[in-house]
Amino acid sequence: MAITAPTGSRDLPHPDREEIRLEDVLHALSDPLRLQIVRELAGTGGGELACSQFVVPVAKSTTTHHFRVLREAGVIRQIYRGTAKMNGLRKDDLDALFPGLLDALLAGADRQAARLG
């Protein structure tokens, strides 16, 4: 998969919409921590959250890895705003490529969370 080259020193590479692959999206969302990150982003209604706003039970280096997997799969977009790395869900891109997939996965994750407590 070709990843869009960064244009600035702090720009992060992202796949273009047409380069996002279903198997990469499903792999990225198969990890419980990454799915939780996406659920939190979906709860913003299209907004962004800084990496520091997520409470995750892993080391910072592991958290960075999880965000990179989500970004490289095309699930999230990451941009720097000042010193903060902001994260936003690429819902429009995912909905255009795989209609209903993200909503179904998020609804299933919500049902599972309710069932398992």
N, C-alpha and C positions, 0 to 999 in steps of 0.2 A: 504494500500500500504506500503510495506517495503521500508524504506529509507536507503541507504548505510550509515553505521555508520562512523562518522568522525574518522580519524586515528591520527590526531594531535590536539593540543588544539585550533587551529584557523581554522581547517578544518570544512567546512559546509556540512551538509547532503544533498545528491542528490539521486533521484531514479535511479536505474540501467535502462538501455534502455528497457529491457523487462518488467519493472514494470510501465512504463509510460502508462497512460490510456487516451483515447480520451476525455472522459468527463472532466477530470481534465485540459487538455490542453485547451479545448473550454471554460471552466469556467474561467481559468486564462486570456484568450484573450478576454473575453467578457467585461472587464472593459476598458473604453477608455484610461485611463492613462497607464495601463499595455500594451495595444496594442501600444501606442505611444512609450513606452520603447523598445518594440520588433522591431518596425519599425526603430528606431534609431540604434539598434544593427544590424539589417539586412543591414543597409546602410554602415556598416563598412567592408562588404565583408569578414566576418569571423573573424574580429578582436575583440578586447575587449575594453570596456569603463569602467572607474571607476565610482562608484556611484555618485561621486561629479561632474562628467561631464554632468549629466542629469539636465536640468532645469525643475523642476516640481512645480506646484502651490500649494503644500501641505506641511504640517509639516514633519520634518525629520522622525518622528516615523511612519507616514503614508507611506512615501516613503519606509521605511524599510519593512513594511508590504507588500507592492506591490511586492518588489523584492523577498520576502520570498515566496509569492504565486506562482510567476513565477518559482522560483527554485524548490519548492516542487512538482510542476506539471511536471517538467522535460523540461520546455521551455528554461531555461537559466542555465548556470553553473556559479557559483560564487567561486572565489578563492582569497585568500589574496596574494598580492605581496607587501612585506614590510608592510606599514600601509594602503595601498589602497585595497579596496575590488573591484576586477575586475569582470566584467560581460561579458559573451559571449553567443551567441545564440547556442543552441544545434541543429542546422539545420540538421546535418548528422543523428542524432538519430531520429528526427522528420520525416525526409524524408524517412528513412528506415521503420519506423512504419506506417506512413500515407502519402504515396507518393502524392505529389502535394498539400497537405493541406496547408502547411505554405505559399507556393508561391501564392496560390489562395486567402488566407486570406489577405496577404500583398498587393496583387494587388487590391483586393476589398477595403481595407483601403485607398490605394492611390487614387482610383477613388472617394471614398466618400469624402476624404479631398479636392480634386479638385472641386467636385460638391458643397460642402458646404462652401468652401473658407477657 
